[in-house]
Amino acid sequence: MVLDNARIHRTKLIQPFLEENKDPLELVFLPPYSPNLNLVEGLWKWLKESVVNNVFYSTIQKIKLNARKFIQQVNENPEEVIDRLCIKM
């Protein structure tokens, strides 16, 4: 399992779970401050740029609706996601 270095992934509360499951799981922690290696960070940035930046919503429901539309568009266009988020070699 690949994890970033968020505190929640190293907290004392999760240590018993990690100890109980250390055989089926191998934890790989990304280096600190490496959002370029954590592709979901790029997705969150893209969502914020597309849905909430410089937009006033009068209700939470309108934000949810536009966020759902964004996720639906992402799911329907995997090539665009790959082009935008994946590192080119």
Backbone hydrogen bonds in HBPLUS format (Angstrom, degrees):
<---DONOR---> <-ACCEPTOR-->    atom                        ^
c    i                          cat <-CA-CA->   ^        H-A-AA   ^      H-
h    n   atom  resd res      DA  || num        DHA   H-A  angle D-A-AA Bond
n    s   type  num  typ     dist DA aas  dist angle  dist       angle   num
A0028-VAL N   A0001-MET O   2.84 MM  27  6.03 163.1  1.87 159.1 158.4     1
A0003-LEU N   A0028-VAL O   2.89 MM  25  6.15 161.3  1.93 153.6 157.2     2
A0030-LEU N   A0003-LEU O   2.77 MM  27  6.10 162.7  1.80 166.9 173.0     3
A0009-HIS N   A0006-ALA O   2.98 MM   3  5.65 148.9  2.08 117.8 125.9     4
A0010-ARG N   A0007-ARG O   2.89 MM   3  5.36 160.6  1.93 117.2 123.8     5
A0011-THR N   A0007-ARG O   3.01 MM   4  5.96 112.6  2.48 152.1 169.8     6
A0014-ILE N   A0011-THR O   3.17 MM   3  5.72 145.0  2.30 111.2 119.3     7
A0015-GLN N   A0012-LYS O   3.28 MM   3  5.21 142.0  2.43  97.0 107.5     8
A0018-LEU N   A0014-ILE O   3.04 MM   4  6.34 162.1  2.07 157.8 163.5     9
A0019-GLU N   A0015-GLN O   2.92 MM   4  6.12 158.5  1.96 155.9 161.4    10
A0020-GLU N   A0016-PRO O   2.99 MM   4  6.19 159.5  2.04 149.7 154.7    11
A0021-ASN N   A0017-PHE O   3.06 MM   4  6.19 138.0  2.25 144.5 155.5    12
A0025-LEU N   A0021-ASN O   3.12 MM   4  6.05 140.7  2.29 148.1 159.3    13
A0037-LEU N   A0034-SER O   2.95 MM   3  5.66 159.9  1.99 121.1 127.0    14
A0038-ASN N   A0035-PRO O   3.13 MM   3  4.99 146.0  2.25  96.9 107.0    15
A0041-GLU N   A0038-ASN O   2.94 MM   3  5.78 150.6  2.02 124.7 132.1    16
A0042-GLY N   A0039-LEU O   3.05 MM   3  5.32 125.4  2.36 102.9 115.7    17
A0043-LEU N   A0039-LEU O   3.24 MM   4  6.66 147.7  2.35 143.3 152.4    18
A0044-TRP N   A0040-VAL O   2.90 MM   4  6.23 159.0  1.95 152.9 157.2    19
A0045-LYS N   A0041-GLU O   3.02 MM   4  6.24 158.5  2.07 145.4 151.4    20
A0046-TRP N   A0042-GLY O   2.95 MM   4  6.09 158.4  1.99 144.3 150.2    21
A0047-LEU N   A0043-LEU O   2.85 MM   4  6.08 159.0  1.90 151.6 157.4    22
A0048-LYS N   A0044-TRP O   2.92 MM   4  6.15 164.4  1.94 151.6 155.4    23
A0049-GLU N   A0045-LYS O   2.92 MM   4  6.17 162.4  1.95 151.1 156.0    24
A0050-SER N   A0046-TRP O   2.91 MM   4  6.05 151.7  1.99 146.9 154.8    25
A0051-VAL N   A0047-LEU O   2.77 MM   4  5.73 146.8  1.88 154.3 162.4    26
A0052-VAL N   A0048-LYS O   3.05 MM   4  5.08 135.4  2.26 120.0 133.2    27
A0053-ASN N   A0048-LYS O   2.86 MM   5  5.83 154.2  1.93 169.7 161.9    28
A0055-VAL N   A0052-VAL O   3.34 MM   3  5.41 147.0  2.46 132.2 123.1    29
A0063-ILE N   A0060-ILE O   3.05 MM   3  5.16 119.1  2.43  98.8 114.0    30
A0064-LYS N   A0060-ILE O   2.91 MM   4  6.25 165.1  1.93 158.7 162.8    31
A0065-LEU N   A0061-GLN O   2.90 MM   4  6.08 156.4  1.95 145.5 151.9    32
A0066-ASN N   A0062-LYS O   3.09 MM   4  6.26 164.9  2.12 144.5 147.8    33
A0067-ALA N   A0063-ILE O   2.84 MM   4  6.05 153.3  1.91 152.9 161.4    34
A0068-ARG N   A0064-LYS O   2.85 MM   4  6.03 157.2  1.90 149.4 155.6    35
A0069-LYS N   A0065-LEU O   2.98 MM   4  6.25 154.1  2.04 145.1 152.4    36
A0070-PHE N   A0066-ASN O   2.97 MM   4  6.15 154.0  2.04 141.2 148.1    37
A0071-ILE N   A0067-ALA O   2.95 MM   4  6.25 164.4  1.97 153.0 156.1    38
A0072-GLN N   A0068-ARG O   2.85 MM   4  6.05 158.6  1.89 150.4 156.8    39
A0073-GLN N   A0069-LYS O   2.90 MM   4  6.13 157.8  1.95 147.4 153.4    40
A0074-VAL N   A0070-PHE O   2.89 MM   4  6.19 156.6  1.95 151.5 158.4    41
A0075-ASN N   A0071-ILE O   2.88 MM   4  6.11 161.0  1.92 150.6 155.5    42
A0076-GLU N   A0072-GLN O   2.99 MM   4  6.19 140.8  2.14 143.7 154.3    43
A0077-ASN N   A0074-VAL O   3.22 MM   3  5.28 150.5  2.31 101.2 109.9    44
A0080-GLU N   A0077-ASN O   3.08 MM   3  5.53 126.0  2.38 110.3 122.7    45
A0081-VAL N   A0077-ASN O   3.32 MM   4  6.71 154.7  2.39 149.2 156.4    46
A0082-ILE N   A0078-PRO O   2.93 MM   4  6.21 163.2  1.96 154.2 158.1    47
A0083-ASP N   A0079-GLU O   2.89 MM   4  6.09 163.1  1.92 149.1 154.0    48
A0084-ARG N   A0080-GLU O   2.91 MM   4  6.03 150.6  2.00 144.0 152.0    49
A0085-LEU N   A0081-VAL O   2.80 MM   4  5.79 164.9  1.82 157.6 161.5    50
A0086-CYS N   A0082-ILE O   3.05 MM   4  5.13 152.9  2.12 129.7 137.4    51
